[in-house]
Amino acid sequence: MTTVRTEILNRIRTILNRPDLPFPPDAPPLLTADERMTVTHAEGAPRQLAARFGQELTKLYGSYEILDSAVEVRLALINRLTEWYAEEEAARKGPKPETYGQDRMVLSWASEMLPVEGLAEALTDTGWTLVAPTVLTTPDALDSVRFIRFGVTGVEAAFAATGSLLVVARAGQSRAASLLPFRHIALIPFSRLYPTIEAWLAERRAAGNLEALLRAHAGWNLITGPSKSADIEMNLTLGVHGPKFVHAILFDDARVRSNEGSENFETLETGD
């Protein structure tokens, strides 16, 4: 096998050294650090990046809304869960199976790890329960979340150019919340929104903590829209390996911090 591999590499080198070939070019200019990794592009103020993120997510069969206050975020989360629950009830055929109350539960990160305060209390007041599992390695633990249809998480980062979410598993941030439920809601503060993944990497490198961050957490998931699969004829199916529905709630966390308690419920922009 080693001999065959060597012969193949030698043949490639010989072919590439032929003077009549148009490639590789003679003395090509070296790429700059910015050019070397950039494959997508986005720019603009945070709200423009949020709009771009939403446009890209919509192309991928997801949905989004852009908000200003913590009150709006809590209300939007409750409204989305209520609408989804009503859709599932309306589409149900036959008798309702026993779910042991899990149909009104939301698989979640621990409430203190979510980017908006008061979500657990707001959901409890409207008949929902946040469930943040610490261990899902036993049959009993899996049974306790088996019928939960909805999940909510924050993000480590989000990338406007591709509509992608970077979700990291750590204590209080179960990866199950973004992978197991049929419907996933991601809460994205503007401070976690970047033009591209390269911009996030550059910021982490400049801060000197990229390597430590990568080594500290084993579970990294880059989520780009709902789960998708296609057969040989390219018939697309959603929800095969993860959530079929992904909804992003983007919000100005700088304004949330300065105007906590605002009662402005107007949704500024949505995409469904």
Secondary structure, 3 states (H helix, E strand, C coil): CHHHHHHHHHHHHHHHCCCCCCCCCCCCCCCCHHHHHCCCCCCCCHHHHHHHHHHHHHHCCCEEEEECCHHHHHHHHHHHHHHHHHHHHHHCCCCCCCCCCHHHEEEECCHHHCCCCCHHHHHHHCCCEEECCCCCCCHHHHHCCCCCCEEEECCCEEECCCCEEEEEEECCECCHHHHCCCEEEEEEEHHHEECCHHHHHHHHHHHCCHHHHHHHCCEEEEEECCCEEECCCCCEEECCCCCCEEEEEEECHHHHHHCCCCCCCCCCEEEC
